[in-house]
Amino acid sequence: MKRDAVFPPRQILYDKIVERIHPGDVILLAHIYLDRTSVNAPRDNLRAWYSDVETLGEGLSAKGIYRVVVGPLPIFHFDKVAKSMQSKKPWSI
């Protein structure tokens, strides 16, 4: 997959994967779907990313390669990550 404004380290990684992948292998695709703002709105590039994933998927399927697209992970807003560990409340299920 090549785009006009390619991030060179990502392209190098992709090229190395393509060299080593075999039918039956699985590729995990992850993306930050939301802006890291207080609104957590969808990213501007989401439609383009979906289109790229579809194109990539067609090529991978033709080679017998499977793909898994990871859904959006939660975004927590903390000034410092350590703040999430400061709660003394016990967890309950």
N, C-alpha and C positions, 0 to 999 in steps of 0.2 A: 504494500500500500504506500503510495507516494503522493504527497500533497505539495502545494506550492511553498508553504512556509513550514517545512519540516524541521523538527527539533533534532539536530544531528545525533546526539547520544541515543535518542529513541530509535532513529532509523538504523543505527549500527546494531542495536539490540535486536530489532526486527529482522535485519539481514542475517544475523547469526542464528536466530531461531529457524528461519526458512532453510538455512543450510543443513540443519540437524533434524528437522521434523520428519516423521514417518506416518504412513496411514495407521489409524487407530489411536494416535496421540491426541491429547486433549489440551487445548489452550484456554487459559482463564483470562478473561478480559474485564478489567475494572476501570471505573471512571468516577470522578467526583461529579455527580449530577447536579449538585446545588452550589450556588455561590456561597462563599464563606462569609456571609453578612448576617445581620440580625434577622433579616427577612427570610433567608434560606430559599430564595427564588431559584428556579431552574437556570442553569448556565446558558449563556447566549449561544454557545456552540453545540448545544445538545442535538439539534436536528441534523447538523453536519456529521456529528459523531455517529448517530444512528445510521445515517447513510453509509458512512465508512465501514461500520460494523457489518452492515448488510452486504456490501461489496466484498469485504474480507471473507465473510462467511460463505459466500458463493464459491470463492476460490478454494477455501479450505475444504468445503464439502466435496468438491470435484476431486480432491486429493485424498478423500477418506479421513480427513482430520476433523475432530469434534471441537466445539467451542462452548464455553460456559460464560455467560455474561452475568457478572455480579451486580446485584441490585444495590441501590444507594445505601450506604452505611449512615448511621446517625451522626449528626454533627452536634457536639456539645460546646457551649460557649463558656469558657473559663479564662480568667486572666492568666492563671498558671495551672498547668495540668495537675499539680500536686493538690490543688484545692478540692478536687474530686475525691481525694482520699482522706480529707479532714473531717468528714461527717462521723459522728460517734453513734448514729442511729443503726441498730441492727437491721439487716435485710430480712424481709419477710416475703414469703411467696403465697 
